[in-house]
Amino acid sequence: MSSQAITEDEAALYDRQIRLWGLDAQKRMRASDVLVIGVNGLTGEVMKNIVLAGINSLTILDDAEVTEDHLSAMFVVSSDHLGKKVAEASLNAIRRLNPLVKVAADVSSVKDKDAEFFKQFHIVCMSSVDIALLTRVNDICREHKVKFFCGSVFGFYGFMFSDLGTHEYAEEIKVSKSDTSNGPTAAKQRRLNSSNSKPETETVTVKNTSHFESFKSTLSVDWSILTPKQLKKTSCQLIGQFSPPNS
């Protein structure tokens, strides 16, 4: 992903978040093209947040029409949109959030999209309960190094899955000062630390790498063998036993 220069207008608009995560992160976000598949209450909030954050473009893919369920779950459509394509009906509300972001609608079916379609995006966010479809889209994204997120919500319950492939990130950790020094000063520090219950520490930034599994391999895990403590630690409870609710 190539970074795009931040204009003066963008620097003023995104000033607070640039102070939070830095100019380089904002440049990479500004260069991101995102596809959201399925318009509902969950993806409505996703679209709002990423457009306000300042991505380059957002494409909304959904062939469904606006129903009463949409009206009670999201802010981007109104009763005037009933019976219209929900992807197109969402455009104006999303565009008003941030005129600097390019927003487009695609009212065709995700089932008709081939690999070439998904390759044009950096990130795909999908909300669906169709296991076969989720698996297919994730496999395509994984093959072409497109970041993939999916999830859905059922009342008080829901699930979320992410596949970032091989993801490198920076993390701040606390280490003993003696671990980052050498020579006589470090030896003296170690002697002082050995006599004190709380050795001096400092915060350093280290580079880490995470390797994500595919949606298909996640479903093959027998989550029932994990203890409640292990399930809590994974923060991914019983996704391997997930099945769509009866309609």
C-alpha positions in Angstrom: 0.0 0.0 0.0 1.5 3.3 -1.0 1.1 6.3 1.3 -0.6 9.4 0.0 0.5 12.9 1.1 -1.8 14.6 3.6 -3.2 17.9 2.5 -3.5 20.9 4.7 -7.3 20.4 4.8 -6.9 16.8 5.9 -4.2 17.7 8.5 -6.7 20.2 10.0 -9.6 17.7 9.9 -7.7 14.8 11.3 -5.5 16.8 13.7 -6.7 15.0 16.9 -6.3 11.5 15.6 -2.9 12.3 14.0 -1.8 13.3 17.5 -3.1 10.0 18.7 -1.6 7.5 16.3 0.9 9.6 14.2 1.1 11.0 10.7 2.5 7.8 9.2 -0.5 5.8 10.4 -2.9 8.5 9.0 -1.1 8.4 5.6 -1.6 4.6 5.4 -5.2 4.9 6.4 -5.7 7.6 3.8 -4.4 5.2 1.2 -6.8 2.4 2.2 -9.6 1.2 -0.1 -12.3 -0.7 1.9 -15.1 -3.0 0.8 -18.1 -3.5 3.2 -20.3 -6.5 2.3 -23.8 -6.5 3.8 -25.5 -3.4 5.2 -27.0 -3.8 8.7 -26.6 -2.3 12.2 -23.1 -3.7 12.7 -21.7 -2.6 9.4 -23.4 0.7 9.7 -21.3 1.5 12.7 -18.2 0.1 10.9 -18.7 2.4 7.9 -19.3 5.4 10.1 -16.1 4.9 12.1 -13.8 4.2 9.2 -15.1 7.1 7.1 -14.7 9.5 10.0 -11.2 8.2 10.5 -10.3 9.1 6.9 -9.8 6.2 4.6 -9.4 6.7 0.8 -12.5 5.0 -0.4 -15.4 2.9 0.7 -17.5 0.5 -1.5 -20.8 -0.8 -0.1 -21.8 -4.1 -1.6 -25.4 -5.4 -1.0 -28.1 -6.5 -3.4 -30.9 -6.4 -0.7 -33.6 -3.8 -0.3 -34.4 -1.6 2.7 -36.8 -3.3 5.1 -38.3 -2.4 8.5 -35.4 -4.3 10.2 -32.9 -1.9 8.7 -34.9 1.1 10.0 -34.7 -0.2 13.6 -31.0 -1.1 13.5 -29.2 1.7 11.7 -29.0 5.4 11.1 -28.0 5.6 7.4 -31.5 4.8 6.0 -35.0 6.1 6.7 -38.6 5.1 6.0 -38.4 7.0 2.7 -35.9 4.3 1.5 -38.2 1.3 2.0 -38.1 -1.0 -1.0 -35.0 0.7 -2.4 -31.6 -0.9 -2.6 -30.0 -0.5 0.8 -26.4 0.1 -0.6 -27.6 3.0 -2.6 -29.9 4.3 0.1 -27.0 4.5 2.5 -24.8 6.6 0.3 -25.9 10.1 1.3 -25.7 9.6 5.0 -22.3 8.0 4.8 -20.9 10.7 2.4 -22.1 13.5 4.7 -19.9 12.1 7.5 -16.7 13.0 5.6 -16.8 14.6 2.1 -13.1 13.7 1.6 -13.8 10.0 1.4 -15.0 8.5 -1.9 -18.1 6.4 -1.3 -19.7 4.1 -3.9 -22.5 1.5 -3.9 -22.6 -1.8 -5.7 -26.1 -3.4 -5.8 -25.0 -6.7 -7.3 -24.6 -10.0 -5.3 -21.4 -10.9 -3.6 -21.9 -14.4 -4.9 -21.4 -13.1 -8.5 -18.0 -11.5 -7.7 -14.8 -13.1 -8.8 -11.3 -12.8 -7.4 -10.5 -9.8 -9.6 -13.1 -7.8 -7.9 -11.7 -8.3 -4.4 -8.1 -7.7 -5.5 -8.8 -4.0 -5.9 -9.3 -3.5 -2.1 -6.9 -3.4 0.8 -9.5 -4.5 3.4 -12.8 -6.4 3.2 -15.4 -6.3 6.0 -18.2 -8.7 5.7 -21.4 -9.4 7.7 -23.0 -12.7 6.9 -24.1 -16.0 8.4 -23.5 -17.9 5.2 -20.5 -20.1 6.2 -19.7 -21.2 2.7 -19.8 -17.7 1.4 -17.6 -16.4 4.3 -15.1 -19.2 3.6 -15.0 -18.4 -0.1 -14.4 -14.7 0.3 -11.8 -15.2 3.0 -9.9 -17.7 0.8 -9.8 -15.2 -2.1 -8.7 -12.4 0.2 -6.0 -14.6 1.8 -4.6 -15.6 -1.5 -4.3 -12.0 -2.7 -3.1 -10.6 0.7 -6.3 -8.6 1.3 -7.1 -8.0 5.0 -10.4 -9.7 6.0 -12.8 -9.1 8.8 -16.2 -10.7 9.3 -18.9 -10.8 11.9 -22.6 -10.7 12.8 -24.8 -9.9 15.7 -27.9 -11.8 17.1 -29.4 -9.8 19.9 -27.0 -10.0 22.8 -24.8 -12.5 21.0 -22.5 -12.3 18.0 -19.2 -13.3 16.5 -16.2 -11.6 15.0 -13.3 -13.1 12.9 -10.2 -11.4 11.5 -7.5 -12.7 9.0 -4.7 -10.2 8.5 -2.4 -12.8 7.1 1.1 -12.0 8.3 0.8 -8.8 10.3 3.6 -6.7 11.6 3.0 -4.2 14.4 4.8 -2.1 17.0 4.2 -2.6 20.7 5.4 -0.7 23.7 6.6 -2.9 26.6 8.3 -2.1 30.0 11.7 -3.6 30.5 14.3 -3.2 33.3 16.8 -0.5 32.5 19.6 -2.9 33.1 18.4 -5.0 30.2 18.9 -2.2 27.8 22.3 -1.1 29.0 25.9 -2.4 28.9 29.1 -1.7 30.7 30.0 -0.7 34.3 26.8 1.4 34.6 24.6 -1.5 33.8 26.5 -3.7 36.3 26.0 -1.1 39.0 22.3 -0.9 38.0 21.9 -4.6 38.3 23.4 -4.6 41.8 21.0 -1.8 42.8 18.1 -3.7 41.3 19.0 -6.8 43.3 18.7 -4.9 46.5 15.4 -3.2 45.6 12.0 -4.8 45.4 11.1 -2.6 42.4 13.8 -2.2 39.8 13.8 0.8 37.5 12.0 0.2 34.2 11.6 2.1 31.0 9.2 1.8 28.0 10.7 0.6 24.7 9.0 0.0 21.4 9.5 -3.5 19.9 8.4 -5.0 16.5 6.2 -8.0 16.6 4.7 -10.3 14.0 1.4 -12.2 14.2 0.3 -15.0 11.8 -3.5 -15.3 11.3 -5.4 -18.4 10.5 -8.0 -18.7 7.7 -11.7 -18.9 8.4 -11.8 -22.5 7.1 -9.1 -23.6 9.5 -10.8 -21.9 12.4 -14.0 -23.8 11.8 -12.1 -27.1 11.9 -11.0 -26.5 15.5 -12.8 -28.5 18.2 -13.5 -25.7 20.6 -15.3 -28.0 23.1 -11.9 -29.4 24.3 -10.9 -26.0 25.7 -11.5 -25.2 29.3 -13.6 -22.1 30.2 -10.4 -20.2 31.1 -8.8 -21.0 27.7 -12.0 -20.0 25.9 -12.0 -16.7 27.8 -8.3 -16.1 26.8 -9.0 -16.7 23.1 -11.8 -14.1 23.1 -13.3 -16.2 20.3 -15.7 -18.4 22.1 -17.2 -21.4 20.2 -16.8 -19.8 16.8 -15.9 -23.3 15.5 -19.4 -24.4 16.5 -21.1 -21.4 15.1 -24.1 -22.0 12.9 -26.6 -19.6 11.4 -29.9 -19.2 13.2 -33.1 -20.7 11.8 -34.9 -18.2 9.6 
